[in-house]
Amino acid sequence: MKKIIVVNNPKDWKFHVPEVDVVSAKDYLTKTDYTTMRSIRVFNLCKDYSYQSKGYYVSLLAEARGHKVIPNVKSIRDFKAPAVVKIISDEIDDLIQKSFKKLTGTDFELSIYFGQNVSPQYLELSQELYRLFQAPLLRAHFVFKQKWFIQSIRPICVNEIPDAHLDMVDKFARDYFDKNRFVSAHSEEYLYDLAILINPDEKEPPSNPKAIQKFINAAEKTGFRVELITKKDYHRVGEFDALFIRETTNVNHHTYAFARRAQSEGIAVIDDPDSILRCSNKVYLQELMNVGKIPAPHTIIAHSENRHTLAREIGFPMILKAPDSSFSLGVVKVQNSEELQNELDKMLEKSDLIIAQEFIPTKFDWRIGILDGKPFYACKYYMAKDHWQIYNWNSKDKDDICGLYDCLPLEQVPHGIIKAALRISSMIGNGLYGVDLKEVNGKPMVIEVNDNPSIDDNVEDQIGGEKLYLNIMHSLRRRIEDRLNAAQQRIQHQHGIDYYL
């Protein structure tokens, strides 16, 4: 992807950044070459972002053209909104007070150059403000009234950098642009930048290290330059064209924040925030299945008002599920009324609603992988040894924690299983899902839908192999190009209007 720095006057650019073009705002706004170019990343360093200024229009037209731009118009508007600045000041209050605890005086200006500061003691605060406002050159004004807070923050131009800082800023600029995500010796091989969000410390991640490497290989074959990121890289989401989340997701979690940010900035993302929101809460899923008349085990949404009727309506054994349970955690089986009430006491302390479901014993559960509304893998997950679930976290033998598995070609899966999986997933969205089902007397019963299904080396890929990984990468690329095509169509439509006007 081609990278360009846009400034008011290229003669004012004082830094040495190899392989990145520096162009004037006038050229970017008026030359038709930039209007029709695709796969462009724009770094807007104009001296003024005020409404209808050249700097404002650089970011506005970059978004209309489908170019990736930093800062985007949303960030520019945030600079001008006192309410936003106050909210952010309150949000990072602890960090502000910690950073300035030794500072005397009543006001202070902090200059943030490419996410850094010339003084190491302000590095953490500088990185946080860059994460929140996403402009390469910033200046924040702090005042002290009983405590420190941000009075204002604004982007600055190159001419506002003090001469004493220029050498350090030159290094910051080279560090910022020289990273693999911006410049590569083989950049011509890649069209887009992909971030894969992982958690190296996660006990049971959605993909094991070998599978992650297979995703990287598939992505590179699909035209992506790939970088593995973690939760500390939230501020960098806008630097990529696509985000693939391979960390267990939840709404009250940084994974959801990553997905939301990607979606708001027009970045292709799997899993999208709507899918995370819908799949991570089993109460929502159950209501969705009730409305859609999806075949499922007899289930009741339990709460404090109906807890004493559950035994009569469902019977024993009974399954209780926390709304945000995953990997069999937060799921319990109760055998009698005493166990039921004890578990309800615990669960209802954390959530006003939980799931109560009839227990249907089977030797295995089906998992149907769905991508873009189509099935692309099928697995049987067998129950853990001497256990009623796929996972037995209480097993003393680590080899018996998880049951066996078996992948099958899609044509060998009962038609009703695939039909039910497609039906429920279509009610969730158009992303990547793993639909869990049981087969009872030849009929499907949907258990749940996972927005972040496990895809492990030598498990889910037993049949599809490399094609499984390529399918997901091709989907991400299509999402990027659909957005770019839509942007180009908007431009062409506007040109047509201008012609007739």
C-alpha positions as CSV (number, residue, x, y, z in Angstrom):
1,M,0.0,0.0,0.0
2,K,1.4,3.4,-1.1
3,K,2.1,5.8,1.8
4,I,2.0,9.6,1.4
5,I,2.5,12.5,3.8
6,V,0.4,15.5,3.0
7,V,1.6,19.0,4.2
8,N,0.7,22.5,3.1
9,N,4.2,23.1,1.6
10,P,6.6,20.2,1.1
11,K,9.5,22.6,1.6
12,D,8.5,22.8,5.3
13,W,9.0,19.0,5.8
14,K,12.3,18.7,7.7
15,F,12.6,15.0,8.3
16,H,14.2,12.1,6.5
17,V,11.7,9.3,6.0
18,P,12.7,6.9,3.2
19,E,10.1,5.4,0.7
20,V,7.3,7.7,1.8
21,D,6.2,10.5,-0.6
22,V,5.6,14.0,0.7
23,V,3.0,16.0,-1.3
24,S,1.3,19.3,-1.0
25,A,-2.3,19.6,0.2
26,K,-3.1,21.4,-3.0
27,D,-1.9,18.5,-5.2
28,Y,-3.7,15.9,-3.1
29,L,-6.9,17.8,-3.3
30,T,-6.8,18.8,-7.0
31,K,-4.8,16.2,-9.0
32,T,-6.9,13.6,-10.5
33,D,-4.2,10.9,-10.0
34,Y,-5.0,10.9,-6.3
35,T,-8.8,10.8,-6.9
36,T,-8.5,7.5,-8.8
37,M,-5.7,5.8,-6.9
38,R,-6.6,2.9,-4.7
39,S,-4.6,1.4,-1.8
40,I,-3.3,4.7,-0.4
41,R,-2.5,5.5,3.2
42,V,-2.5,9.2,3.9
43,F,-0.8,10.9,6.8
44,N,-2.4,14.4,7.1
45,L,0.2,16.8,8.6
46,C,-1.4,20.0,7.4
47,K,-1.1,23.1,9.6
48,D,-4.8,23.6,10.0
49,Y,-7.7,21.1,10.4
50,S,-10.4,23.7,11.0
51,Y,-13.7,23.3,9.2
52,Q,-13.4,23.7,5.4
53,S,-9.6,24.3,5.6
54,K,-7.3,22.4,3.3
55,G,-6.3,20.1,6.2
56,Y,-10.0,19.3,6.8
57,Y,-10.6,18.6,3.2
58,V,-7.6,16.3,2.9
59,S,-9.0,14.0,5.5
60,L,-12.6,14.4,4.2
61,L,-11.7,13.6,0.6
62,A,-9.4,10.8,1.7
63,E,-12.3,9.0,3.4
64,A,-14.5,9.6,0.3
65,R,-11.8,8.1,-1.9
66,G,-11.5,5.0,0.2
67,H,-8.0,6.0,1.3
68,K,-6.8,5.3,4.8
69,V,-6.2,8.6,6.6
70,I,-4.7,9.7,9.9
71,P,-6.3,11.7,11.4
72,N,-9.8,10.9,10.1
73,V,-12.6,13.4,10.2
74,K,-14.0,12.0,13.4
75,S,-10.7,12.6,15.2
76,I,-10.6,16.2,13.8
77,R,-14.0,16.9,15.1
78,D,-13.0,15.6,18.5
79,F,-10.3,18.2,18.8
80,K,-13.0,20.9,18.6
81,A,-15.4,19.4,21.0
82,P,-14.8,20.5,24.7
83,A,-17.2,17.8,25.9
84,V,-15.1,15.1,24.3
85,V,-11.8,16.6,25.7
86,K,-13.4,16.7,29.2
87,I,-14.6,13.1,28.9
88,I,-11.1,11.9,27.8
89,S,-9.4,14.0,30.6
90,D,-11.6,12.3,33.1
91,E,-11.0,8.9,31.5
92,I,-7.3,9.1,31.9
93,D,-7.2,11.1,35.1
94,D,-5.1,8.7,37.0
95,L,-2.4,8.7,34.3
96,I,-2.5,12.5,34.1
97,Q,-2.0,12.9,37.9
98,K,0.7,10.3,37.9
99,S,2.6,11.9,35.1
100,F,2.5,15.4,36.6
101,K,2.8,14.6,40.3
102,K,6.2,16.3,40.5
103,L,5.3,19.2,38.3
104,T,5.1,22.7,39.8
105,G,3.1,25.6,38.3
106,T,-0.5,25.9,37.1
107,D,-0.2,25.2,33.4
108,F,1.8,22.9,31.1
109,E,2.0,22.1,27.4
110,L,2.8,18.6,26.2
111,S,4.0,18.1,22.7
112,I,3.3,14.6,21.2
113,Y,5.4,13.7,18.2
114,F,4.3,10.5,16.5
115,G,3.1,9.1,19.8
116,Q,6.2,10.1,21.7
117,N,7.7,12.9,23.7
118,V,11.2,14.2,24.1
119,S,11.0,13.5,27.8
120,P,10.7,9.8,28.8
121,Q,8.7,10.6,31.9
122,Y,5.8,11.7,29.6
123,L,6.0,8.8,27.2
124,E,3.1,6.8,28.6
125,L,0.8,9.8,28.6
126,S,1.9,10.8,25.1
127,Q,1.1,7.3,23.8
128,E,-2.3,7.4,25.4
129,L,-3.2,10.8,23.9
130,Y,-2.0,9.6,20.5
131,R,-4.2,6.5,20.9
132,L,-7.2,8.6,21.7
133,F,-6.8,11.4,19.1
134,Q,-4.8,9.7,16.3
135,A,-2.9,12.7,14.9
136,P,0.9,12.4,14.3
137,L,1.7,15.8,15.7
138,L,-0.2,17.0,18.8
139,R,0.0,19.6,21.5
140,A,-2.0,19.3,24.7
141,H,-2.5,22.2,27.2
142,F,-3.0,21.2,30.8
143,V,-4.0,23.4,33.7
144,F,-4.0,22.8,37.4
145,K,-7.1,23.6,39.5
146,Q,-7.0,21.3,42.6
147,K,-5.7,18.7,40.1
148,W,-4.3,18.6,36.5
149,F,-6.7,18.3,33.6
150,I,-6.7,18.8,29.8
151,Q,-7.9,22.2,28.9
152,S,-7.4,21.7,25.1
153,I,-5.6,19.6,22.6
154,R,-4.9,20.3,19.0
155,P,-2.8,19.1,16.1
156,I,0.3,21.1,15.2
157,C,2.3,21.5,12.0
158,V,6.0,21.0,11.4
159,N,6.8,24.7,11.7
160,E,5.5,24.7,15.3
161,I,8.2,22.2,16.5
162,P,10.9,23.9,18.4
163,D,14.4,23.7,16.8
164,A,15.7,22.0,19.9
165,H,13.3,19.1,19.3
166,L,14.0,18.6,15.6
167,D,16.7,15.9,15.9
168,M,14.5,13.8,18.3
169,V,11.4,14.3,16.2
170,D,13.4,13.2,13.1
171,K,14.2,9.9,14.9
172,F,10.5,9.6,16.1
173,A,9.4,10.1,12.5
174,R,11.8,7.4,11.1
175,D,10.7,5.0,13.9
176,Y,7.1,5.7,13.1
177,F,7.2,5.2,9.4
178,D,10.0,2.6,9.2
179,K,8.1,-0.1,10.9
180,N,7.0,-3.1,8.9
181,R,3.4,-2.0,8.7
182,F,4.5,1.1,6.8
183,V,7.6,0.2,4.8
184,S,8.7,-3.3,3.7
185,A,11.5,-4.4,1.4
186,H,8.9,-6.4,-0.4
187,S,6.1,-3.9,-0.2
188,E,5.2,-4.4,-3.8
189,E,4.0,-7.9,-2.9
190,Y,1.3,-6.7,-0.5
191,L,-1.7,-4.5,-1.2
192,Y,-3.1,-4.3,2.4
193,D,-2.1,-4.4,6.0
194,L,-3.7,-7.0,8.3
195,A,-3.6,-7.0,12.1
196,I,-4.2,-10.3,13.9
197,L,-5.2,-9.7,17.6
198,I,-3.9,-12.4,19.9
199,N,-3.3,-12.9,23.6
200,P,0.0,-14.8,24.1
201,D,-1.0,-15.6,27.7
202,E,-4.5,-17.0,27.0
203,K,-5.0,-20.5,28.3
204,E,-7.4,-21.6,25.6
205,P,-7.1,-19.2,22.6
206,P,-9.3,-19.7,19.5
207,S,-6.3,-20.7,17.5
208,N,-3.1,-22.4,18.5
209,P,0.3,-21.0,17.4
210,K,0.6,-23.3,14.4
211,A,-2.9,-22.2,13.2
212,I,-1.9,-18.6,13.7
213,Q,1.2,-19.2,11.4
214,K,-1.1,-20.8,8.8
215,F,-3.3,-17.7,9.0
216,I,-0.2,-15.5,8.4
217,N,0.8,-17.7,5.4
218,A,-2.7,-17.5,3.9
219,A,-2.9,-13.8,4.5
220,E,0.4,-13.2,2.7
221,K,-0.7,-15.3,-0.3
222,T,-3.9,-13.2,-0.4
223,G,-2.0,-9.9,-0.6
224,F,-1.7,-8.9,3.1
225,R,1.3,-7.7,5.1
226,V,0.6,-9.2,8.5
227,E,1.4,-8.1,12.0
228,L,0.4,-9.8,15.3
229,I,-0.9,-7.3,17.8
230,T,-2.1,-7.4,21.4
231,K,-4.4,-5.3,23.6
232,K,-1.6,-2.7,24.1
233,D,-1.9,-1.8,20.4
234,Y,-5.4,-0.5,20.5
235,H,-4.2,3.0,19.5
236,R,-2.8,1.5,16.2
237,V,-6.0,0.0,14.9
238,G,-6.4,2.8,12.4
239,E,-3.1,2.0,10.8
240,F,-4.4,-1.3,9.3
241,D,-6.8,-2.2,6.5
242,A,-8.2,-5.2,8.3
243,L,-8.4,-6.7,11.8
244,F,-8.8,-10.4,12.5
245,I,-9.5,-11.2,16.1
246,R,-8.0,-14.5,17.4
247,E,-8.5,-13.8,21.1
248,T,-11.6,-15.0,23.0
249,T,-14.2,-12.2,22.6
250,N,-16.6,-10.7,25.1
251,V,-18.6,-7.5,25.2
252,N,-17.1,-6.2,28.4
253,H,-13.6,-6.7,27.1
254,H,-11.0,-5.0,25.0
255,T,-11.7,-7.3,22.1
256,Y,-15.1,-5.6,21.7
257,A,-13.4,-2.2,21.9
258,F,-11.0,-3.2,19.1
259,A,-13.9,-4.4,16.9
260,R,-15.9,-1.2,17.5
261,R,-13.0,1.0,16.7
262,A,-12.2,-1.0,13.5
263,Q,-15.9,-0.7,12.4
264,S,-16.1,3.0,13.2
265,E,-13.0,3.7,11.0
266,G,-14.2,1.6,8.1
267,I,-11.8,-1.2,8.6
268,A,-12.7,-4.7,7.6
269,V,-13.0,-6.8,10.8
270,I,-13.7,-10.3,11.9
271,D,-15.3,-10.6,14.4
272,D,-17.5,-7.5,13.9
273,P,-18.9,-5.9,17.1
274,D,-22.5,-6.8,16.3
275,S,-21.6,-10.4,16.1
276,I,-19.7,-10.3,19.4
277,L,-22.6,-8.5,21.0
278,R,-25.1,-11.0,19.8
279,C,-23.2,-14.2,20.2
280,S,-21.5,-13.6,23.5
281,N,-24.8,-13.3,25.4
282,K,-26.7,-16.6,25.6
283,V,-29.8,-14.8,26.8
284,Y,-29.9,-12.8,23.6
285,L,-29.3,-16.0,21.5
286,Q,-32.1,-17.8,23.3
287,E,-34.6,-15.0,22.6
288,L,-33.4,-14.9,19.0
289,M,-34.1,-18.7,18.7
290,N,-37.5,-18.3,20.3
291,V,-38.5,-15.6,17.9
292,G,-37.1,-17.5,14.9
293,K,-38.6,-20.8,16.0
294,I,-35.2,-22.4,15.8
295,P,-35.2,-26.1,17.0
296,A,-33.4,-26.2,20.4
297,P,-33.5,-28.0,23.7
298,H,-36.3,-26.8,26.0
299,T,-34.9,-23.6,27.5
300,I,-36.2,-21.0,29.9
301,I,-34.7,-17.6,30.6
302,A,-34.4,-17.8,34.3
303,H,-34.6,-14.9,36.8
304,S,-35.5,-14.3,40.4
305,E,-39.3,-14.3,39.7
306,N,-39.4,-17.8,38.1
307,R,-36.6,-19.6,39.8
308,H,-38.9,-21.8,41.8
309,T,-40.9,-23.1,38.8
310,L,-37.8,-24.2,36.8
311,A,-37.7,-27.7,38.3
312,R,-41.3,-28.4,37.4
313,E,-41.0,-26.9,33.9
314,I,-37.7,-28.4,32.9
315,G,-37.0,-31.3,35.2
316,F,-33.6,-32.8,36.2
317,P,-30.8,-33.0,35.3
318,M,-30.9,-29.4,34.2
319,I,-28.2,-27.2,32.7
320,L,-27.6,-23.6,33.9
321,K,-25.5,-21.2,31.8
322,A,-24.1,-17.9,32.6
323,P,-25.0,-15.4,29.8
324,D,-21.3,-14.9,28.8
325,S,-20.1,-18.5,29.3
326,S,-17.6,-20.0,26.8
327,F,-15.4,-23.1,26.5
328,S,-17.8,-24.9,28.9
329,L,-16.9,-22.4,31.7
330,G,-19.8,-20.9,33.4
331,V,-22.0,-23.9,32.6
332,V,-23.2,-26.3,35.3
333,K,-25.4,-29.4,35.6
334,V,-27.7,-29.7,38.6
335,Q,-29.3,-32.9,39.7
336,N,-31.9,-31.8,42.2
337,S,-33.7,-28.8,43.7
338,E,-31.1,-28.1,46.3
339,E,-28.3,-27.9,43.8
340,L,-30.5,-25.8,41.5
341,Q,-31.2,-23.2,44.1
342,N,-27.6,-23.0,45.3
343,E,-26.3,-22.5,41.8
344,L,-29.0,-19.9,41.0
345,D,-28.0,-18.0,44.1
346,K,-24.4,-17.7,42.8
347,M,-25.3,-16.9,39.2
348,L,-28.1,-14.4,39.9
349,E,-25.6,-12.4,41.9
350,K,-23.7,-11.6,38.7
351,S,-26.6,-11.4,36.1
352,D,-30.3,-10.7,36.4
353,L,-31.0,-13.3,33.7
354,I,-29.4,-16.7,33.1
355,I,-30.2,-19.7,30.9
356,A,-31.9,-22.9,32.3
357,Q,-32.0,-25.7,29.8
358,E,-33.0,-29.4,29.6
359,F,-30.1,-31.8,29.6
360,I,-29.8,-33.8,26.4
361,P,-27.0,-36.3,26.5
362,T,-25.2,-37.1,23.3
363,K,-21.9,-38.7,22.4
364,F,-20.8,-35.6,20.4
365,D,-21.8,-32.1,19.4
366,W,-21.7,-30.9,15.8
367,R,-19.8,-27.7,15.0
368,I,-20.6,-26.1,11.6
369,G,-18.3,-23.3,10.5
370,I,-20.1,-20.5,8.7
371,L,-18.4,-17.7,6.8
372,D,-20.2,-15.1,4.7
373,G,-23.4,-17.1,4.9
374,K,-21.9,-20.4,3.7
375,P,-20.7,-23.5,5.5
376,F,-17.0,-24.2,5.1
377,Y,-16.1,-26.8,7.7
378,A,-17.8,-29.4,9.9
379,C,-16.5,-31.1,13.1
380,K,-17.8,-33.6,15.6
381,Y,-16.6,-32.8,19.1
382,Y,-16.9,-35.7,21.5
383,M,-17.5,-35.4,25.2
384,A,-14.4,-35.4,27.5
385,K,-13.7,-38.8,29.1
386,D,-16.3,-39.7,31.8
387,H,-17.8,-36.2,31.5
388,W,-21.0,-34.7,30.0
389,Q,-19.2,-31.7,28.3
390,I,-16.6,-31.4,25.6
391,Y,-14.3,-29.8,28.2
392,N,-13.7,-31.1,31.7
393,W,-11.7,-28.4,33.5
394,N,-11.6,-30.5,36.7
395,S,-9.8,-33.4,35.2
396,K,-6.6,-34.2,36.9
397,D,-5.2,-35.7,33.7
398,K,-4.5,-32.8,31.3
399,D,-4.9,-35.3,28.4
400,D,-8.5,-35.8,29.4
401,I,-9.5,-32.1,29.6
402,C,-10.8,-32.1,26.1
403,G,-12.7,-34.8,24.2
404,L,-11.8,-36.3,20.8
405,Y,-12.8,-34.6,17.6
406,D,-13.4,-35.6,14.0
407,C,-13.8,-33.5,10.9
408,L,-16.0,-34.5,8.0
409,P,-16.5,-33.3,4.4
410,L,-19.6,-31.1,4.3
411,E,-21.4,-33.5,1.9
412,Q,-21.3,-36.2,4.7
413,V,-23.1,-33.9,7.2
414,P,-26.9,-34.5,7.6
415,H,-28.7,-31.9,5.5
416,G,-30.8,-30.8,8.5
417,I,-27.7,-30.0,10.6
418,I,-26.3,-27.6,7.9
419,K,-29.7,-26.1,7.2
420,A,-30.3,-25.3,10.9
421,A,-26.8,-23.8,11.2
422,L,-27.3,-21.6,8.2
423,R,-30.7,-20.4,9.4
424,I,-29.6,-19.3,12.9
425,S,-26.3,-17.8,11.7
426,S,-28.2,-15.7,9.1
427,M,-30.1,-14.2,12.0
428,I,-26.8,-13.1,13.6
429,G,-25.0,-11.5,10.7
430,N,-22.6,-12.2,7.8
431,G,-19.4,-13.0,9.7
432,L,-17.4,-16.0,10.9
433,Y,-19.4,-18.3,13.2
434,G,-19.3,-21.7,14.7
435,V,-22.7,-23.1,15.2
436,D,-23.0,-25.9,17.8
437,L,-25.8,-28.4,17.4
438,K,-27.0,-31.7,18.8
439,E,-28.6,-34.4,16.7
440,V,-31.6,-36.1,18.5
441,N,-33.5,-38.8,16.7
442,G,-32.2,-37.6,13.4
443,K,-33.3,-34.0,14.0
444,P,-31.1,-30.9,14.7
445,M,-31.1,-28.9,17.9
446,V,-29.2,-25.7,18.0
447,I,-27.2,-25.2,21.2
448,E,-25.4,-21.9,20.5
449,V,-23.6,-19.7,18.0
450,N,-20.0,-18.7,18.6
451,D,-18.7,-15.6,16.9
452,N,-15.1,-16.5,17.6
453,P,-15.0,-20.3,16.8
454,S,-11.9,-22.4,17.4
455,I,-9.7,-23.0,14.4
456,D,-6.7,-25.0,15.5
457,D,-4.0,-26.7,13.5
458,N,-4.9,-30.3,12.8
459,V,-8.4,-30.0,14.2
460,E,-10.9,-27.9,12.3
461,D,-8.6,-27.8,9.3
462,Q,-8.3,-31.6,8.9
463,I,-10.4,-31.6,5.8
464,G,-10.1,-28.1,4.3
465,G,-6.4,-27.7,5.1
466,E,-4.9,-24.5,3.7
467,K,-8.2,-23.6,1.9
468,L,-9.9,-23.0,5.2
469,Y,-7.4,-20.3,6.1
470,L,-7.5,-18.8,2.6
471,N,-11.3,-18.6,2.8
472,I,-11.1,-16.3,5.8
473,M,-8.4,-14.1,4.3
474,H,-10.2,-13.8,1.0
475,S,-13.3,-12.7,2.9
476,L,-11.3,-10.0,4.6
477,R,-9.9,-8.8,1.3
478,R,-13.4,-8.7,-0.3
479,R,-14.6,-6.6,2.5
480,I,-11.8,-4.1,2.0
481,E,-12.4,-4.0,-1.7
482,D,-16.1,-3.7,-1.4
483,R,-15.6,-0.6,0.7
484,L,-13.1,0.8,-1.8
485,N,-15.4,0.1,-4.7
486,A,-18.3,1.8,-2.9
487,A,-16.1,4.9,-2.3
488,Q,-15.1,5.0,-6.0
489,Q,-18.7,4.7,-7.0
490,R,-19.6,7.7,-4.8
491,I,-16.9,9.7,-6.4
492,Q,-18.0,8.8,-9.9
493,H,-21.6,9.6,-9.1
494,Q,-20.6,13.0,-7.7
495,H,-18.5,13.7,-10.9
496,G,-21.6,12.8,-12.9
497,I,-23.7,15.3,-10.9
498,D,-21.0,18.0,-11.3
499,Y,-21.0,17.4,-15.1
500,Y,-24.8,18.0,-15.4
501,L,-24.6,21.0,-13.0
